[in-house]
Amino acid sequence: MGISCLQSVKNCTINSPIIDTIKFGLIQFENVENGVIEDCTIQSDMMMQYMSCYIEESENIIIKNCLISSPNHIIYLVSSNYIEIHHCEITAMGLYNWFCHGLDFISSSNNIIHHCDIHNTATGIHFDDYEGKSKNNLFYSNNLYDNELNANIKPYNNYWNDTNGNGNFWSDYKEWYRQTYDKEPTSSDGEIWDDPYIINGYNQDNYPLVKKIPQTKSKDLPNKLIKLFCIFPLFQRLLNL
């Protein structure tokens, strides 16, 4: 049996757990502070399972060196702030339905997403937030490719490159540029496109990358597939406190 529903927890770590295969795939954090999910493979293999990783009203969570996949919502942030996701592969494995989002934000701000591959989804990054409460999120050094739509962002300020000039790779940049400017895009240095990638009037990547970034993980992912089922409150068995 697996355990994945963590509520009102501080200072927890899930690190390469070995969990028996169950048909549902879900990690759920609610009211968690200072949590870490690392070196995991997390896959939901059922079409109606809504998300592989659900985080609500939590802060200071780190997700790193993980392969996270689902045919539906993959990572879902609700009212969660100061989340850092890096060196992860976020994908639907080509099995997505029309509302599969790689990263979904609702009322979540001040989060950082970097050095991730986000691919094979209906929408790579999606802000499902009509009140504009998801602001000041930072995205840089990510690869977005093979998505039906790389980003669907509501018109509020988020940031798509860091202060060192590191933007993101957008697989649709050339097509978007030709449709927008009716000419071919140029790159003076062969690494960054000369013109920004405009998502909407409030969001643009000022340093869009010409080529994908090789994403190097600190160590290999575990060989065993981890499938999690929410059984609360027996979560302590997974924690390295």
Helices and strands as residue ranges (DSSP letters): E 5-15, E 27-38, E 41-43, E 51-56, E 62-64, E 67-69, E 73-78, E 84-86, E 89-91, E 101-106, E 112-114, E 117-119, E 123-127, E 138-140, E 143-145, E 149-152, E 169-170, H 173-181, E 197-200, E 203-205, G 234-238
